[in-house]
Amino acid sequence: MIATKLTIDLIEVMQNDVIRVRVKTSVLSDDVQIAESFEHRVIAPGNDYSGEDAKVQAIAAAVHTAGVIAAYKAAQDTQGV
């Protein structure tokens, strides 16, 4: 039987306090992995992370303080983003 399994296998806090989440998609045949692929997404300070996994939410809540969000937005404004 073929099945697909999604796993968050990497959570990184980057230099600019952006959180990068890597999701691994495993294709299994009779519980044996036969293929895999990866997808990345980023959560910038100030972005909504309420739909994320509980572990990602906990990291974002700890890292994305009011000061970090303000500094990130100020840096984006300075760069014209």
N, CA, C and O atoms as CSV, one atom per row, in Angstrom:
chain,resi,resn,atom,element,x,y,z
A,1,MET,N,N,0.842,-1.172,0.000
A,1,MET,CA,C,0.000,0.000,0.000
A,1,MET,C,C,0.897,1.248,0.000
A,1,MET,O,O,1.875,1.318,0.745
A,2,ILE,N,N,0.561,2.205,-0.822
A,2,ILE,CA,C,1.311,3.461,-0.920
A,2,ILE,C,C,0.696,4.478,0.043
A,2,ILE,O,O,-0.524,4.635,0.106
A,3,ALA,N,N,1.551,5.155,0.782
A,3,ALA,CA,C,1.100,6.188,1.722
A,3,ALA,C,C,2.066,7.365,1.660
A,3,ALA,O,O,3.222,7.220,1.263
A,4,THR,N,N,1.571,8.523,2.059
A,4,THR,CA,C,2.389,9.733,2.117
A,4,THR,C,C,2.427,10.213,3.560
A,4,THR,O,O,1.405,10.238,4.246
A,5,LYS,N,N,3.623,10.595,4.012
A,5,LYS,CA,C,3.796,11.076,5.385
A,5,LYS,C,C,4.501,12.426,5.344
A,5,LYS,O,O,5.555,12.562,4.723
A,6,LEU,N,N,3.919,13.425,6.006
A,6,LEU,CA,C,4.521,14.753,6.117
A,6,LEU,C,C,5.124,14.909,7.506
A,6,LEU,O,O,4.479,14.607,8.511
A,7,THR,N,N,6.370,15.384,7.554
A,7,THR,CA,C,7.071,15.564,8.816
A,7,THR,C,C,7.828,16.879,8.793
A,7,THR,O,O,8.536,17.171,7.830
A,8,ILE,N,N,7.684,17.677,9.846
A,8,ILE,CA,C,8.547,18.847,9.993
A,8,ILE,C,C,9.861,18.311,10.540
A,8,ILE,O,O,9.940,17.875,11.688
A,9,ASP,N,N,10.892,18.351,9.702
A,9,ASP,CA,C,12.155,17.739,10.123
A,9,ASP,C,C,13.252,18.752,10.412
A,9,ASP,O,O,14.349,18.369,10.820
A,10,LEU,N,N,12.978,20.048,10.207
A,10,LEU,CA,C,13.991,21.056,10.493
A,10,LEU,C,C,13.312,22.393,10.754
A,10,LEU,O,O,12.464,22.836,9.979
A,11,ILE,N,N,13.694,23.028,11.853
A,11,ILE,CA,C,13.230,24.378,12.182
A,11,ILE,C,C,14.481,25.189,12.489
A,11,ILE,O,O,15.239,24.857,13.400
A,12,GLU,N,N,14.689,26.257,11.718
A,12,GLU,CA,C,15.889,27.077,11.891
A,12,GLU,C,C,15.505,28.526,12.143
A,12,GLU,O,O,14.568,29.043,11.534
A,13,VAL,N,N,16.224,29.173,13.035
A,13,VAL,CA,C,16.090,30.616,13.220
A,13,VAL,C,C,17.268,31.239,12.486
A,13,VAL,O,O,18.426,31.018,12.841
A,14,MET,N,N,16.959,32.015,11.463
A,14,MET,CA,C,17.990,32.600,10.618
A,14,MET,C,C,18.520,33.887,11.258
A,14,MET,O,O,17.987,34.364,12.260
A,15,GLN,N,N,19.573,34.434,10.660
A,15,GLN,CA,C,20.256,35.601,11.215
A,15,GLN,C,C,19.321,36.797,11.420
A,15,GLN,O,O,19.487,37.542,12.385
A,16,ASN,N,N,18.349,36.991,10.537
A,16,ASN,CA,C,17.436,38.134,10.648
A,16,ASN,C,C,16.165,37.783,11.430
A,16,ASN,O,O,15.151,38.469,11.304
A,17,ASP,N,N,16.217,36.740,12.221
A,17,ASP,CA,C,15.114,36.255,13.065
A,17,ASP,C,C,13.936,35.697,12.276
A,17,ASP,O,O,12.856,35.492,12.832
A,18,VAL,N,N,14.136,35.451,10.990
A,18,VAL,CA,C,13.149,34.732,10.195
A,18,VAL,C,C,13.274,33.258,10.567
A,18,VAL,O,O,14.382,32.742,10.719
A,19,ILE,N,N,12.150,32.592,10.710
A,19,ILE,CA,C,12.149,31.166,11.032
A,19,ILE,C,C,11.893,30.393,9.742
A,19,ILE,O,O,10.929,30.658,9.025
A,20,ARG,N,N,12.767,29.439,9.463
A,20,ARG,CA,C,12.608,28.610,8.267
A,20,ARG,C,C,12.187,27.219,8.714
A,20,ARG,O,O,12.821,26.606,9.573
A,21,VAL,N,N,11.107,26.735,8.115
A,21,VAL,CA,C,10.552,25.427,8.448
A,21,VAL,C,C,10.696,24.531,7.221
A,21,VAL,O,O,10.276,24.893,6.122
A,22,ARG,N,N,11.291,23.363,7.421
A,22,ARG,CA,C,11.406,22.402,6.319
A,22,ARG,C,C,10.452,21.245,6.584
A,22,ARG,O,O,10.446,20.657,7.665
A,23,VAL,N,N,9.651,20.933,5.576
A,23,VAL,CA,C,8.701,19.829,5.662
A,23,VAL,C,C,9.161,18.731,4.709
A,23,VAL,O,O,9.373,18.961,3.518
A,24,LYS,N,N,9.307,17.554,5.256
A,24,LYS,CA,C,9.707,16.389,4.464
A,24,LYS,C,C,8.458,15.596,4.096
A,24,LYS,O,O,7.648,15.262,4.961
A,25,THR,N,N,8.309,15.299,2.817
A,25,THR,CA,C,7.244,14.431,2.343
A,25,THR,C,C,7.866,13.090,1.998
A,25,THR,O,O,8.716,12.998,1.112
A,26,SER,N,N,7.444,12.063,2.692
A,26,SER,CA,C,7.942,10.708,2.442
A,26,SER,C,C,6.850,9.906,1.753
A,26,SER,O,O,5.689,9.935,2.162
A,27,VAL,N,N,7.232,9.197,0.712
A,27,VAL,CA,C,6.321,8.272,0.046
A,27,VAL,C,C,6.718,6.879,0.511
A,27,VAL,O,O,7.862,6.453,0.347
A,28,LEU,N,N,5.756,6.184,1.091
A,28,LEU,CA,C,6.013,4.868,1.678
A,28,LEU,C,C,5.253,3.781,0.929
A,28,LEU,O,O,4.106,3.964,0.522
A,29,SER,N,N,5.913,2.664,0.763
A,29,SER,CA,C,5.266,1.478,0.215
A,29,SER,C,C,5.421,0.385,1.264
A,29,SER,O,O,6.533,-0.057,1.551
A,30,ASP,N,N,4.316,-0.042,1.825
A,30,ASP,CA,C,4.343,-1.033,2.913
A,30,ASP,C,C,5.302,-0.614,4.024
A,30,ASP,O,O,6.105,-1.418,4.498
A,31,ASP,N,N,5.211,0.646,4.432
A,31,ASP,CA,C,6.006,1.244,5.511
A,31,ASP,C,C,7.501,1.367,5.198
A,31,ASP,O,O,8.298,1.610,6.105
A,32,VAL,N,N,7.888,1.206,3.946
A,32,VAL,CA,C,9.272,1.399,3.518
A,32,VAL,C,C,9.320,2.653,2.650
A,32,VAL,O,O,8.569,2.777,1.683
A,33,GLN,N,N,10.210,3.582,3.003
A,33,GLN,CA,C,10.311,4.825,2.240
A,33,GLN,C,C,10.876,4.538,0.851
A,33,GLN,O,O,11.933,3.922,0.713
A,34,ILE,N,N,10.153,4.997,-0.181
A,34,ILE,CA,C,10.618,4.789,-1.555
A,34,ILE,C,C,10.953,6.113,-2.245
A,34,ILE,O,O,11.577,6.119,-3.306
A,35,ALA,N,N,10.544,7.227,-1.650
A,35,ALA,CA,C,10.865,8.545,-2.211
A,35,ALA,C,C,10.672,9.594,-1.128
A,35,ALA,O,O,9.952,9.389,-0.150
A,36,GLU,N,N,11.346,10.737,-1.337
A,36,GLU,CA,C,11.173,11.852,-0.412
A,36,GLU,C,C,11.375,13.157,-1.166
A,36,GLU,O,O,12.076,13.210,-2.177
A,37,SER,N,N,10.746,14.207,-0.655
A,37,SER,CA,C,10.959,15.549,-1.185
A,37,SER,C,C,10.845,16.522,-0.018
A,37,SER,O,O,10.332,16.186,1.049
A,38,PHE,N,N,11.341,17.743,-0.251
A,38,PHE,CA,C,11.362,18.740,0.808
A,38,PHE,C,C,10.734,20.038,0.330
A,38,PHE,O,O,10.848,20.406,-0.839
A,39,GLU,N,N,10.080,20.715,1.238
A,39,GLU,CA,C,9.489,22.030,0.980
A,39,GLU,C,C,9.900,22.928,2.137
A,39,GLU,O,O,9.912,22.501,3.292
A,40,HIS,N,N,10.236,24.167,1.823
A,40,HIS,CA,C,10.600,25.136,2.860
A,40,HIS,C,C,9.578,26.259,2.889
A,40,HIS,O,O,9.004,26.627,1.864
A,41,ARG,N,N,9.365,26.786,4.063
A,41,ARG,CA,C,8.563,28.009,4.198
A,41,ARG,C,C,9.218,28.857,5.273
A,41,ARG,O,O,9.930,28.350,6.140
A,42,VAL,N,N,8.968,30.146,5.203
A,42,VAL,CA,C,9.561,31.053,6.182
A,42,VAL,C,C,8.465,31.801,6.923
A,42,VAL,O,O,7.388,32.069,6.390
A,43,ILE,N,N,8.776,32.127,8.163
A,43,ILE,CA,C,7.885,32.923,9.000
A,43,ILE,C,C,8.692,34.134,9.438
A,43,ILE,O,O,9.594,34.028,10.269
A,44,ALA,N,N,8.361,35.270,8.877
A,44,ALA,CA,C,9.058,36.506,9.222
A,44,ALA,C,C,8.470,37.071,10.513
A,44,ALA,O,O,7.306,36.825,10.827
A,45,PRO,N,N,9.271,37.825,11.260
A,45,PRO,CA,C,8.740,38.468,12.469
A,45,PRO,C,C,7.507,39.313,12.119
A,45,PRO,O,O,7.551,40.150,11.218
A,46,GLY,N,N,6.423,39.080,12.839
A,46,GLY,CA,C,5.173,39.794,12.593
A,46,GLY,C,C,4.178,39.008,11.765
A,46,GLY,O,O,3.002,39.367,11.719
A,47,ASN,N,N,4.621,37.934,11.104
A,47,ASN,CA,C,3.706,37.101,10.326
A,47,ASN,C,C,2.849,36.246,11.256
A,47,ASN,O,O,3.250,35.932,12.377
A,48,ASP,N,N,1.666,35.876,10.773
A,48,ASP,CA,C,0.770,35.006,11.534
A,48,ASP,C,C,1.300,33.572,11.471
A,48,ASP,O,O,1.513,33.040,10.382
A,49,TYR,N,N,1.507,32.964,12.598
A,49,TYR,CA,C,1.990,31.580,12.649
A,49,TYR,C,C,0.999,30.674,13.377
A,49,TYR,O,O,1.358,29.573,13.796
A,50,SER,N,N,-0.236,31.126,13.529
A,50,SER,CA,C,-1.230,30.371,14.296
A,50,SER,C,C,-1.589,29.029,13.663
A,50,SER,O,O,-2.058,28.131,14.362
A,51,GLY,N,N,-1.381,28.873,12.371
A,51,GLY,CA,C,-1.698,27.616,11.705
A,51,GLY,C,C,-0.547,26.629,11.680
A,51,GLY,O,O,-0.661,25.553,11.094
A,52,GLU,N,N,0.551,26.985,12.308
A,52,GLU,CA,C,1.740,26.131,12.308
A,52,GLU,C,C,1.658,25.063,13.401
A,52,GLU,O,O,0.830,25.136,14.308
A,53,ASP,N,N,2.525,24.089,13.286
A,53,ASP,CA,C,2.703,23.037,14.278
A,53,ASP,C,C,3.001,23.665,15.647
A,53,ASP,O,O,3.579,24.750,15.714
A,54,ALA,N,N,2.619,23.002,16.715
A,54,ALA,CA,C,2.796,23.539,18.075
A,54,ALA,C,C,4.254,23.869,18.384
A,54,ALA,O,O,4.527,24.876,19.039
A,55,LYS,N,N,5.186,23.051,17.933
A,55,LYS,CA,C,6.604,23.313,18.191
A,55,LYS,C,C,7.058,24.583,17.462
A,55,LYS,O,O,7.805,25.387,18.019
A,56,VAL,N,N,6.609,24.759,16.226
A,56,VAL,CA,C,6.941,25.965,15.458
A,56,VAL,C,C,6.332,27.188,16.140
A,56,VAL,O,O,6.983,28.228,16.243
A,57,GLN,N,N,5.099,27.072,16.602
A,57,GLN,CA,C,4.448,28.181,17.307
A,57,GLN,C,C,5.227,28.567,18.559
A,57,GLN,O,O,5.400,29.752,18.843
A,58,ALA,N,N,5.692,27.585,19.297
A,58,ALA,CA,C,6.440,27.868,20.529
A,58,ALA,C,C,7.748,28.597,20.220
A,58,ALA,O,O,8.117,29.537,20.924
A,59,ILE,N,N,8.437,28.169,19.184
A,59,ILE,CA,C,9.690,28.828,18.801
A,59,ILE,C,C,9.413,30.245,18.321
A,59,ILE,O,O,10.124,31.175,18.700
A,60,ALA,N,N,8.394,30.420,17.496
A,60,ALA,CA,C,8.048,31.751,16.996
A,60,ALA,C,C,7.658,32.682,18.140
A,60,ALA,O,O,8.041,33.851,18.143
A,61,ALA,N,N,6.907,32.178,19.101
A,61,ALA,CA,C,6.505,33.010,20.241
A,61,ALA,C,C,7.716,33.448,21.053
A,61,ALA,O,O,7.751,34.567,21.565
A,62,ALA,N,N,8.704,32.576,21.174
A,62,ALA,CA,C,9.906,32.910,21.942
A,62,ALA,C,C,10.821,33.872,21.193
A,62,ALA,O,O,11.419,34.761,21.798
A,63,VAL,N,N,10.930,33.695,19.882
A,63,VAL,CA,C,11.874,34.486,19.085
A,63,VAL,C,C,11.276,35.816,18.632
A,63,VAL,O,O,11.949,36.846,18.672
A,64,HIS,N,N,10.030,35.798,18.208
A,64,HIS,CA,C,9.405,36.988,17.630
A,64,HIS,C,C,8.784,37.875,18.714
A,64,HIS,O,O,7.564,38.002,18.818
A,65,THR,N,N,9.650,38.476,19.503
A,65,THR,CA,C,9.206,39.415,20.539
A,65,THR,C,C,8.802,40.729,19.878
A,65,THR,O,O,9.059,40.939,18.693
A,66,ALA,N,N,8.175,41.603,20.640
A,66,ALA,CA,C,7.770,42.910,20.103
A,66,ALA,C,C,8.979,43.678,19.576
A,66,ALA,O,O,8.897,44.327,18.533
A,67,GLY,N,N,10.095,43.607,20.289
A,67,GLY,CA,C,11.310,44.295,19.851
A,67,GLY,C,C,11.863,43.742,18.549
A,67,GLY,O,O,12.299,44.501,17.684
A,68,VAL,N,N,11.846,42.430,18.408
A,68,VAL,CA,C,12.331,41.782,17.182
A,68,VAL,C,C,11.433,42.152,16.006
A,68,VAL,O,O,11.922,42.438,14.913
A,69,ILE,N,N,10.125,42.147,16.229
A,69,ILE,CA,C,9.180,42.502,15.163
A,69,ILE,C,C,9.401,43.944,14.722
A,69,ILE,O,O,9.432,44.229,13.525
A,70,ALA,N,N,9.554,44.851,15.677
A,70,ALA,CA,C,9.778,46.264,15.346
A,70,ALA,C,C,11.087,46.446,14.576
A,70,ALA,O,O,11.129,47.190,13.596
A,71,ALA,N,N,12.145,45.779,15.009
A,71,ALA,CA,C,13.442,45.891,14.332
A,71,ALA,C,C,13.376,45.317,12.918
A,71,ALA,O,O,13.957,45.881,11.991
A,72,TYR,N,N,12.680,44.216,12.754
A,72,TYR,CA,C,12.550,43.602,11.430
A,72,TYR,C,C,11.786,44.525,10.488
A,72,TYR,O,O,12.192,44.734,9.345
A,73,LYS,N,N,10.670,45.077,10.978
A,73,LYS,CA,C,9.877,45.990,10.139
A,73,LYS,C,C,10.673,47.242,9.794
A,73,LYS,O,O,10.590,47.732,8.668
A,74,ALA,N,N,11.435,47.762,10.737
A,74,ALA,CA,C,12.262,48.945,10.471
A,74,ALA,C,C,13.316,48.630,9.405
A,74,ALA,O,O,13.571,49.450,8.522
A,75,ALA,N,N,13.918,47.462,9.484
A,75,ALA,CA,C,14.919,47.059,8.489
A,75,ALA,C,C,14.285,46.907,7.110
A,75,ALA,O,O,14.886,47.279,6.102
A,76,GLN,N,N,13.074,46.362,7.067
A,76,GLN,CA,C,12.375,46.210,5.793
A,76,GLN,C,C,12.037,47.575,5.199
A,76,GLN,O,O,12.168,47.776,3.991
A,77,ASP,N,N,11.604,48.515,6.045
A,77,ASP,CA,C,11.282,49.868,5.579
A,77,ASP,C,C,12.523,50.562,5.039
A,77,ASP,O,O,12.457,51.271,4.035
A,78,THR,N,N,13.650,50.358,5.703
A,78,THR,CA,C,14.914,50.962,5.272
A,78,THR,C,C,15.331,50.427,3.906
A,78,THR,O,O,15.892,51.156,3.089
A,79,GLN,N,N,15.053,49.155,3.668
A,79,GLN,CA,C,15.423,48.522,2.402
A,79,GLN,C,C,14.372,48.741,1.319
A,79,GLN,O,O,14.562,48.332,0.173
A,80,GLY,N,N,13.266,49.386,1.680
A,80,GLY,CA,C,12.209,49.639,0.710
A,80,GLY,C,C,11.403,48.415,0.338
A,80,GLY,O,O,10.864,48.330,-0.765
A,81,VAL,N,N,11.319,47.469,1.251
A,81,VAL,CA,C,10.570,46.231,0.991
A,81,VAL,C,C,9.151,46.398,1.455
A,81,VAL,O,O,8.348,45.473,1.330
